[in-house]
């Protein structure tokens, strides 16, 4: 267990567990005195001495002549056993990338409230007294955006009281820092408090790489992966390839960091980063703010990248100092200026990337991405013609800025400056205009500096410091009905059908906060603020000037309401974590059954999915988030967004006798009669959020195998952790051989699992009185085979915990 860290200050008397206290605790009230929060500088500082020592060991194994990228330096310095990871299956270290199974020891874990429920339920079953590494919980996903923070926050807290009490009590028991609802969005809070150059962190959200803007390797994972780190078990990752993104020049005018990643997404597509870490380098890096780098890293998830990161930059120092982490800035500066043999925070000068993409920031123009996918990227100068060509709506209904991707002080002050320009001309937004601060620190600072009042005076609605509309927690009040085509513009990161409001016909176009702010004053999707003007009451056309803002507040950050400070990270074993057995929101987990002592025979195809199948498709968010801690209840949404490949119907399945039903209903019916099943799907199955429920739910309903043309990285790992076998077609054309309800058996699967992933797996389909053999590919490692044989990774961890406790007890008896 981790030792109790030393505190940098002792200024704050921490509150007791008190989710049931009056709602004013959670409100974003303005404080005349803003106390500085207690900062645990020890637990927030990466273990630099240990990492540099490990880097020396890595260089010994690889040889001094081997040049390493920044991502490799940080990853390999977190290896549990250097030689085991780097020498196995790598042709004597010559082919590490894409081949080695890295067993890593992360420094920290961060969890958001929706995913933390299942992660904690899994951790609790391991029987440990505290987490092995520092961890935090951030309550940001379960707050609905509608009327504004002061109304929405208490309503959402009242509706989720049971879950917040569970999370806070479990956090206190196990020594996890708990950030209450309204404190901020996980990624913004992590950037402000935990991210640091050289850190390695796991986060139970796909946009965890946001922390890479501050030089960390932060990786989005499912809850079962987070449990690995929480219990001090090595976390396994297939060694990523490294895609270098060289930045040249400097952003000017309307171009913003958001446009860097919007442009890159168009070049790489939603699958182009799969299996890669995106590592930014080049002279253009020096021109970016720390929060701008975070925006770019955040949306690396949209191209499927394992993570994204920037090297140590001069912009990191003032940001760390402004967020009360001056000692970390000093330590990182010293390391970054050290000789390369000891330099953990910069790539070796002659490091080789697997691919390189070059972006000239000086020539970059604003981009708009969408609708329905984040990689449909269009330069602003061509967007009007595309709207007309595609017959997209000429008017849009709402502009939404902020979120975990774009809620920095820089983002908001650049948008504010545009609002001031328009207000001076007597203009008001022509669409609903929503603003989401990313954290209480940002909100309080914007409040102090009158930025929020500028937005409010213009007619904008300031939402709570939470995810809200970005993840479907949005109650629209503009009269748009389900199925009605309409357009919105957001500075968010993801725009899959139905994601924001549950309406699959809503077209969400992604752009920078500045561009959305300006466009909100025209209400037109074809408006270009660089070239177009807006009529005014005086008859004089108004034209925006390029936006200006500040990277950091000149008066420093305001800390805001102290009730939003986190609980301390000290375990209190006496705290009771109770779950009402009658609860509809929380349910303890029963272990999944182990893999049978045989091949899988007589499987049936539950569903053949056509086209895009995201984690939203498999486990919808929005109103379903309230069941994240109750597997039976949330399983009622399993695959409800999936398109039937035979009929083009959504969430319509057919049983063997032709009976029609919803997909989860058929899954339950088959499970209850002992009929296990598989799903057949197309490319990038499971793209999107790091939503482990998209693996848990099919497993709970009797799923054993997913066969797809390709998988998104996080989801493929989540499937293995829950005991589901992910296979890909050796020949993608074989997708056409399968139909719903086909009977399928495995051949070679059991031997492959028992041999630690060595072997060939075939599927045998019964067809027209005969058999068709389909060749498949897999990425099963030895450890992952162990998960599947045990029934799940949790089963294996719990088994090992019991064995360790038994051994400790046995040794105690022998000693006595």
C-alpha positions, -999 to 999 in steps of 0.1 A, spaced: 0 0 0 12 35 -7 26 55 22 8 86 36 23 116 17 35 148 32 13 179 26 26 212 12 3 231 35 -22 225 63 -45 254 56 -78 237 51 -100 218 75 -114 191 53 -152 185 54 -166 152 65 -186 130 41 -217 151 36 -234 146 2 -267 149 21 -259 185 32 -278 214 17 -276 220 -20 -258 253 -15 -226 233 -9 -226 224 -46 -235 258 -60 -210 280 -78 -213 308 -53 -190 338 -55 -167 342 -26 -151 374 -15 -122 355 0 -109 326 -20 -87 303 1 -59 284 -15 -66 247 -16 -43 223 2 -19 209 -23 -4 174 -18 27 182 -38 44 149 -29 17 127 -44 13 150 -74 50 149 -83 61 121 -107 87 98 -91 115 114 -112 144 98 -95 130 63 -99 120 70 -135 155 83 -145 170 53 -128 147 31 -148 156 50 -180 193 41 -174 183 5 -172 163 8 -204 193 23 -222 215 -6 -208 191 -32 -223 186 -13 -256 222 0 -260 234 36 -258 231 41 -295 194 35 -296 175 68 -300 142 70 -282 111 91 -288 96 110 -258 67 85 -256 92 56 -255 112 73 -227 82 78 -205 65 45 -212 97 23 -208 106 42 -176 73 29 -162 80 -8 -170 77 -32 -141 105 -55 -154 125 -39 -183 141 -70 -197 109 -91 -196 89 -65 -216 116 -53 -241 132 -86 -249 102 -109 -253 88 -113 -289 109 -83 -302 137 -99 -322 162 -89 -295 147 -54 -291 148 -47 -328 111 -48 -332 95 -35 -300 68 -12 -314 37 -32 -323 51 -64 -308 62 -61 -272 36 -65 -244 46 -38 -220 39 -44 -184 36 -10 -168 33 6 -134 13 38 -138 18 67 -113 -19 77 -109 -55 68 -117 -83 92 -124 -120 82 -127 -152 101 -136 -184 94 -117 -201 73 -144 -172 49 -148 -159 51 -112 -190 32 -100 -181 0 -118 -144 5 -112 -150 8 -75 -174 -21 -74 -146 -42 -90 -119 -29 -68 -139 -35 -36 -142 -72 -45 -104 -75 -43 -105 -70 -6 -77 -44 -3 -76 -16 24 -65 12 1 -54 19 -34 -18 12 -43 -13 45 -62 -29 80 -58 -63 82 -74 -91 106 -78 -129 106 -86 -145 135 -105 -183 139 -105 -189 154 -139 -209 130 -161 -243 130 -142 -253 166 -143 -279 176 -169 -276 209 -187 -308 228 -193 -314 262 -175 -281 271 -160 -258 260 -132 -278 273 -103 -309 254 -113 -293 223 -130 -267 214 -103 -290 210 -73 -315 191 -94 -289 167 -107 -275 162 -72 -309 154 -58 -315 129 -86 -281 112 -81 -277 115 -43 -274 78 -38 -246 74 -63 -226 105 -51 -229 92 -15 -216 58 -26 -187 74 -45 -177 98 -17 -179 72 11 -159 46 -10 -133 73 -18 -129 82 18 -126 45 28 -99 37 3 -80 70 3 -91 84 -31 -95 121 -36 -132 129 -43 -141 160 -63 -178 167 -58 -204 174 -85 -198 209 -98 -161 209 -90 -152 204 -127 -148 181 -156 -123 153 -150 -98 163 -178 -97 200 -169 -93 192 -132 -66 167 -139 -47 192 -160 -50 218 -132 -40 195 -104 -24 161 -114 -9 161 -148 29 167 -149 57 162 -174 68 126 -174 38 113 -155 21 81 -166 -16 80 -157 -46 58 -165 -81 74 -167 -115 58 -171 -124 80 -199 -113 80 -235 -102 117 -234 -77 111 -206 -49 120 -231 -59 157 -225 -32 155 -198 -6 151 -225 -8 188 -230 14 190 -199 39 164 -210 23 133 -195 14 100 -210 -22 96 -200 -42 67 -214 -79 61 -214 -90 27 -202 -120 8 -189 -126 3 -151 -111 -32 -151 -78 -18 -164 -79 9 -138 -82 -17 -111 -49 -32 -123 -32 0 -112 -52 4 -81 -42 -30 -68 -5 -27 -79 -8 -53 -107 12 -45 -138 -10 -30 -165 -4 -45 -200 -2 -25 -232 9 -36 -267 39 -14 -274 24 15 -295 39 27 -327 48 64 -327 33 89 -351 53 121 -351 34 153 -357 58 181 -367 45 216 -361 60 245 -379 52 282 -379 28 299 -355 -10 302 -353 -24 336 -364 -57 353 -367 -87 330 -364 -67 297 -363 -66 280 -329 -52 248 -313 -86 232 -320 -80 236 -357 -47 216 -354 -65 185 -343 -96 191 -365 -73 192 -395 -53 162 -383 -84 141 -378 -94 148 -414 -60 135 -425 -58 104 -403 -95 94 -400 -111 78 -370 -89 47 -374 -57 63 -385 -42 66 -351 -51 31 -338 -21 15 -323 -1 48 -322 9 74 -298 8 108 -313 39 127 -304 41 164 -313 75 180 -320 90 208 -340 95 246 -337 58 253 -337 54 236 -303 70 266 -287 42 289 -298 14 270 -281 -1 275 -247 -3 246 -222 -41 245 -224 -39 247 -262 -17 216 -262 -42 199 -240 -70 206 -265 -50 190 -292 -42 159 -271 -78 156 -260 -91 149 -294 -64 124 -303 -90 100 -291 -110 108 -322 -84 92 -344 -81 61 -322 -47 70 -308 -35 52 -276 -24 86 -263 -10 120 -274 17 141 -258 39 172 -261 75 176 -250 83 198 -220 78 234 -232 84 269 -217 46 273 -216 44 245 -190 63 265 -163 39 294 -159 10 270 -160 24 248 -133 33 278 -112 -2 293 -116 -18 261 -104 3 259 -72 29 234 -85 60 255 -87 83 227 -73 72 204 -101 80 231 -126 115 235 -112 121 197 -111 109 193 -147 129 222 -159 161 207 -145 154 173 -161 145 188 -195 178 207 -196 199 176 -186 220 156 -210 200 132 -231 212 102 -212 192 114 -182 166 135 -201 132 120 -195 112 149 -210 126 154 -245 129 130 -274 165 121 -285 174 143 -314 177 115 -339 147 95 -328 128 78 -356 90 79 -359 70 53 -377 51 80 -396 55 118 -397 28 143 -405 37 180 -408 14 209 -401 23 245 -409 5 265 -382 11 297 -401 -9 284 -431 -36 267 -410 -72 280 -413 -102 273 -391 -118 239 -397 -153 225 -391 -157 188 -386 -189 168 -391 -217 160 -391 -220 125 -374 -182 118 -374 -153 138 -360 -130 131 -390 -151 148 -418 -129 178 -418 -136 209 -439 -116 242 -440 -139 272 -432 -133 287 -467 -149 256 -483 -177 249 -457 -204 271 -472 -202 253 -506 -203 219 -488 -234 229 -469 -251 238 -501 -238 207 -519 -249 183 -492 -282 202 -485 -274 205 -448 -295 230 -428 -287 266 -436 -296 277 -401 -285 262 -368 -302 261 -334 -275 263 -308 -239 271 -302 -222 254 -273 -187 263 -261 -166 249 -233 -164 212 -223 -133 192 -214 -118 200 -247 -121 238 -249 -129 255 -216 -95 271 -207 -91 307 -197 -76 313 -232 -106 297 -250 -131 318 -229 -113 351 -231 -109 348 -269 -146 341 -272 -154 369 -247 -135 394 -269 -158 385 -298 -189 389 -277 -177 424 -267 -172 433 -303 -207 422 -313 -223 438 -282 -207 471 -290 -224 469 -324 -258 462 -307 -259 425 -317 -272 395 -298 -268 358 -306 -294 345 -330 -293 310 -316 -292 295 -281 -258 301 -267 -244 279 -239 -211 282 -220 -196 253 -200 -167 262 -177 -144 233 -173 -137 236 -136 -146 257 -105 -112 273 -108 -120 285 -144 -155 295 -135 -145 315 -105 -117 332 -124 -141 341 -153 -166 353 -128 -140 375 -110 -128 389 -143 -164 396 -155 -161 372 -185 -192 353 -174 -212 385 -170 -202 394 -206 -216 361 -218 -248 364 -196 -255 400 -207 -253 389 -243 -280 362 -236 -257 332 -230 -266 305 -205 -237 295 -182 -240 258 -174 -225 238 -145 -189 229 -144 -197 194 -159 -199 175 -191 -236 182 -197 -246 184 -234 -212 170 -246 -222 135 -234 -260 136 -239 -269 152 -205 -288 180 -222 -325 188 -220 -332 209 -251 -358 236 -248 -359 248 -284 -388 226 -295 -367 202 -317 -385 169 -319 -369 134 -321 -362 126 -358 -363 163 -368 -332 173 -388 -314 203 -373 -278 216 -368 -258 226 -338 -222 239 -335 -201 227 -305 -165 230 -293 -168 195 -281 -148 165 -292 -173 139 -304 -204 141 -326 -217 107 -333 -255 104 -342 -277 110 -311 -248 117 -288 -257 152 -276 -295 151 -274 -306 116 -282 -318 127 -316 -299 109 -344 -310 136 -369 -292 163 -350 -261 174 -370 -233 184 -346 -205 204 -363 -173 206 -343 -153 239 -343 -133 262 -321 -151 282 -293 -141 314 -311 -156 303 -344 -188 291 -328 -192 323 -308 -190 344 -340 -213 321 -360 -239 323 -332 -244 359 -340 -254 350 -376 -273 318 -369 -262 306 -403 -242 275 -411 -228 293 -441 -215 323 -423 -177 329 -425 -166 355 -399 -133 361 -417 -150 374 -448 -187 380 -440 -205 408 -422 -238 410 -402 -264 437 -406 -270 459 -376 -300 481 -366 -281 512 -377 -277 498 -411 -239 496 -409 -226 461 -416 -206 446 -387 -176 425 -393 -156 406 -366 -119 413 -360 -98 382 -352 -102 372 -316 -76 380 -289 -73 365 -254 -49 356 -226 -32 323 -220 -34 328 -182 -52 353 -159 -29 383 -150 -43 382 -115 -38 345 -111 -65 319 -108 -93 323 -83 -100 290 -64 -137 296 -61 -160 279 -36 -140 259 -11 -168 233 -9 -156 221 -43 -121 212 -30 -115 175 -29 -114 152 1 -79 141 12 -63 110 -2 -60 92 32 -78 59 37 -102 56 66 -110 19 70 -138 25 95 -160 42 68 -189 20 58 -197 17 21 -232 5 20 -252 -5 -11 -290 -9 -6 -299 -44 -20 -331 -28 -33 -313 -1 -52 -320 5 -88 -288 25 -92 -261 3 -75 -257 -35 -74 -227 -56 -63 -211 -77 -90 -214 -114 -93 -184 -131 -109 -187 -142 -145 -183 -180 -151 -149 -193 -161 -142 -204 -197 -155 -240 -203 -131 -269 -205 -139 -272 -242 -143 -252 -274 -173 -229 -277 -199 -250 -295 -234 -241 -307 -230 -203 -304 -256 -183 -323 -252 -150 -340 -273 -126 -319 -269 -97 -344 -250 -88 -375 -243 -51 -373 -241 -28 -403 -218 2 -404 -205 22 -375 -208 6 -341 -195 29 -313 -196 24 -276 -226 47 -277 -243 22 -301 -235 -7 -277 -243 11 -244 -260 45 -248 -253 73 -224 -277 102 -217 -306 90 -194 -289 56 -191 -260 70 -171 -280 67 -139 -277 29 -142 -239 28 -145 -235 11 -112 -263 -14 -118 -253 -39 -145 -287 -56 -148 -306 -23 -154 -281 -7 -177 -280 -39 -198 -315 -30 -210 -298 -6 -234 -274 -31 -250 -270 -25 -287 -301 -4 -290 -283 19 -315 -272 -10 -337 -283 -12 -374 -295 -47 -386 -273 -56 -415 -302 -76 -431 -330 -51 -427 -315 -17 -419 -337 -16 -388 -323 -1 -356 -325 -23 -325 -347 -49 -342 -336 -85 -338 -352 -118 -349 -352 -151 -330 -349 -185 -346 -386 -187 -351 -388 -152 -366 -401 -136 -335 -392 -98 -336 -379 -80 -305 -353 -55 -293 -317 -67 -291 -314 -67 -253 -347 -86 -250 -334 -113 -274 -301 -114 -255 -318 -120 -222 -341 -146 -237 -311 -165 -251 -291 -161 -219 -319 -174 -197 -322 -206 -217 -284 -211 -218 -278 -200 -254 -245 -182 -256 -239 -159 -286 -216 -138 -307 -220 -105 -326 -206 -99 -362 -196 -63 -370 -176 -41 -394 -147 -18 -390 -135 0 -358 -160 -18 -336 -163 0 -302 -148 33 -313 -156 63 -290 -158 64 -252 -138 42 -229 -171 27 -218 -164 -7 -203 -202 -12 -200 -201 -19 -237 -181 -50 -228 -197 -58 -195 -233 -57 -208 -228 -82 -237 -210 -105 -213 -238 -102 -187 -264 -111 -214 -245 -142 -225 -221 -129 -251 -189 -149 -256 -173 -136 -288 -172 -105 -310 -161 -110 -347 -153 -77 -365 -133 -63 -394 -113 -42 -368 -115 -30 -333 -109 3 -314 -81 -2 -290 -97 6 -257 -128 -15 -264 -108 -45 -276 -90 -45 -243 -122 -41 -223 -137 -71 -240 -107 -93 -230 -109 -80 -195 -145 -91 -192 -139 -125 -207 -152 -119 -242 -130 -131 -271 -124 -104 -298 -115 -118 -332 -110 -101 -366 -116 -116 -401 -85 -129 -418 -105 -121 -449 -129 -92 -445 -151 -106 -473 -161 -134 -450 -183 -109 -432 -209 -117 -459 -210 -153 -449 -227 -146 -416 -264 -141 -409 -283 -135 -377 -291 -168 -358 -264 -188 -376 -249 -216 -355 -211 -211 -350 -184 -231 -332 -148 -224 -324 -118 -245 -334 -84 -240 -318 -96 -214 -293 -92 -235 -262 -56 -245 -272 -48 -209 -280 -60 -197 -246 -41 -225 -228 -9 -218 -247 -9 -181 -238 -21 -168 -272 -1 -190 -295 -23 -207 -320 -48 -203 -348 -85 -198 -342 -111 -208 -367 -149 -203 -367 -171 -230 -382 -205 -220 -395 -233 -245 -401 -247 -236 -435 -273 -255 -456 -265 -288 -441 -228 -283 -444 -200 -262 -428 -180 -231 -437 -147 -225 -421 -137 -189 -414 -101 -180 -406 -96 -153 -379 -69 -132 -363 -64 -123 -327 -42 -102 -304 -44 -122 -273 -14 -120 -250 -5 -145 -223 -21 -124 -195 -52 -117 -215 -56 -155 -221 -56 -158 -184 -84 -133 -180 -106 -151 -204 -99 -186 -189 -107 -172 -154 -139 -156 -167 -127 -121 -163 -96 -101 -152 -114 -93 -120 -119 -130 -113 -81 -135 -117 -72 -105 -95 -96 -116 -68 -81 -151 -69 -46 -138 -66 -56 -114 -37 -70 -144 -18 -39 -164 -24 -17 -136 -12 -38 -131 19 -37 -168 26 1 -168 22 4 -139 46 -18 -157 71 2 -189 67 35 -170 73 21 -153 104 11 -187 118 46 -201 111 62 -171 127 40 -174 158 
